[in-house]
Structure formats: C-alpha cells, structure tokens
Amino acid sequence: MTFVTDFIPEPLSNTNLFKPTEVGLLEISHRVVMSPMARFRVSSPGNVPRKEWDIKYYSARSTRPGSLIFTGTTLIAPDATGFDHAPGIWSDEQVEQWTAIIESIHKNKSFMFVQLGALGRLGSPKCLQKNGYPYVSASSGLYPTSELEKEAKESGNLLRALTINEIDQYVELYKKAASNAIRVGAYGIELHCLVGYLMNQFLDPKSNHRTDQYGGPIENRARFPLEVLDALIETVGAERLGIRISPYNVFGDMSGAEDPILMTQYAYLISEIERRAHKGNRIAYVHILEPRVTNIYLAEGEGNYTGGTNDFIYSIWKGPVIRSGNYALHPEDAKEVVKDNRTLISYARFFTSNPDLPERLEKGLPLTKYNRDLFLAYTEEGYNDYPTYEQLINAGI
C-alpha cells in the first residue's frame, strides 16, 4: 500500500464537515458521506450480494458512529439489469443478504441509504437477451456506444423505447424495491438519476427523441423521474428519500455542457422537487455530481469542465445538498463548499482505499492510493484488503 504523493492533505476538523447535521429523519455526526459506488461483487445468477464480502466492506467504512453510508447502485428488477454481478433488491434471497449487511452498519451506530437504479441502454443487450429481457431506453436505436450497438445486433436484442405501459410497470418496480429496502433496515432510498442510467436517458434530449408525453419539452422529459419520485414519496415518505443527479455528465453519451438547454432541464427538475417540499413533501436531500467529474471512468483531473458550477442549486432547492466529485484531493474546495451549512460531501474512490476516510480527512492524514483496475474485479482484492492508517503505521509502512 502506498500513499498519494501529489497533493498535500490538510486537516478539516475545524470546518462544518465535522459538525453534526440532519438529513431527513437522521441526525448524523459528520458530513463525510460514503458515496454510492459500482463495485460489481455480487454472485451470479441472481444478482445476490455476497454477505461475507459486503459485511466486511460496509462495516469497515461505517465504524465512526453517526456516519451516512450509501450502497452501490442497486437494481430494482431483473429486467432493469444488464450485468451479472450488479446487486439487486427484488428477490427474497437478496433481501436476506442485505438484511445482514445493513445490520452490520447499525451495529456501528451508522446509517445506510440504498441507491435504486435501472441501467436502461447501459446494460449489456447480450446479458439481457440471455435472461429473456429486452434492451430498452427512452428511445429506440440511440446506442450509447458502437460496441453496444454491435452487441445488440449480434444478440438480436435491439434497443427499443419503453412503452407507456412499461413505464407504468417500472414505477411499480421502483415502489417494490423501495419497500424491500426499508424492510431490510435501510433508513432511506436514493433515486439514481445520473451518469447515463435509465432516468438520465429520459432527461437528456440526446437520448430521448420521444414525441409522446415523455419526450420533447423539459417538462415531458422530467415526467418519468418525477413520477418515480412521487411513487417513492408515497411508498417510503419524503423524509426517507433523496435523489442524485449529474447535470454536466457525458458518460453514456449524455449531452453534458454541450447542450445549453440542459441546465434549464435540471433547474426545472430541482424546482419541481422544491415545489413538492412546499406542499409538505420535502425529500431528505439532493445529491449532485460536480462538473469536474464529467465521466466517472476518467482519472481525477481528466474531463474537468470549468465553464459552469452547481451553485445554482442553492437558489432553487432549500434543503440539504450533498456534493460529490474529487473532493478528497481538493480539501481547499471542501472547506469552501461546506461553509454553506446545508452542504455535505460524498467521497467515492478514496473511501474504497481508505476505510477510515473520515478520520484521515479530519486530521489531515495521508491517503492510500486505490487500484482502479480492481474496482470492478470479482475478487476481495481491491475491496477488503485496504488497511486503516493506524494499521499501516503499526505495520511500519
């Protein structure tokens, strides 16, 4: 294990990052949030979490009492998948495993939100076809990559638009998954609405060419995400619900900042969420990915968009804001954004390689490098073999 050497850590103990705050029904002890991360470690077939791996993984990262922890993207139904090793929460076997995992977090007196999502056109058409499911998105024929287009044609599972009836069915699938998440002990649900997944495919005009009530004007493109949001409010309560968005994302062939209208799309979406708050349904938070992370598969510093910021959210949304995007290597920016007392920060990659990340940020301790090649490997290596700072020092490293 080696430390990151190209930046100087600084202690953040005297900032709002280490003051308690409320998120929905929760009072958490600090504002360092473990971000949702796709790590694809579940067993197949069945998309069942590996209890023995995940208890160790999540428990190690929730040892500081009062921490807020997110699951990786958890898929709502088998037809919403497209990868064999992505976790789900639709079956009894999955529910049983998640219950044990979340209990391990509760033992640490910390809290978990389950992030619910659907892949849409980012799934593998071959994998979907093998399991008897169609390859779907907001619109037909708009493939995110040439590789997926080739795979779709070779497998005979061409990309097609969801029908109105199927959209209604997806809303019900989200409701069932949310009920399961609360049943396994999660404190809340996060609606995955970013980085090219299905909800994002409806929001973005580059992937949504529909001419019905789910396409065209910004109000129509936001309809499906808002219908799901309303269904989840009805199912679990607004205070147990958050949403995550990525206005500047280009991964999955999304528009990003190249479309000047897209910020209007997100301003409208956020204003609708605030409008619901005014009617007594204020959700727990809005979670937003920063413009310096326009593609989640690029290394830090690559794909940094400097022509816009997420500051617009504060003038629309009046609840808590979780900001994410390479803050571990930019403590100076973390200090600045948390001056707004509604702000929390979520960390992803460096939470993988630093299970004690809150302590390292608080004290300004060195950060352990991560191995990107193992992020999606089906092994415990690169998942459960990262020691704490104290363990490294005791080992003489």
Helices and strands as residue ranges (DSSP letters): G 16-18, E 21-23, E 26-28, E 32-34, H 51-60, E 68-70, E 74-75, G 78-80, H 92-107, E 111-117, G 120-122, H 125-130, E 136-137, H 146-155, E 160-161, H 164-183, E 188-193, H 198-203, H 218-221, H 223-236, G 238-240, E 241-245, G 256-258, H 262-278, E 285-289, G 311-315, E 321-324, H 331-337, E 343-347, H 349-353, H 357-363, G 372-374, H 389-394
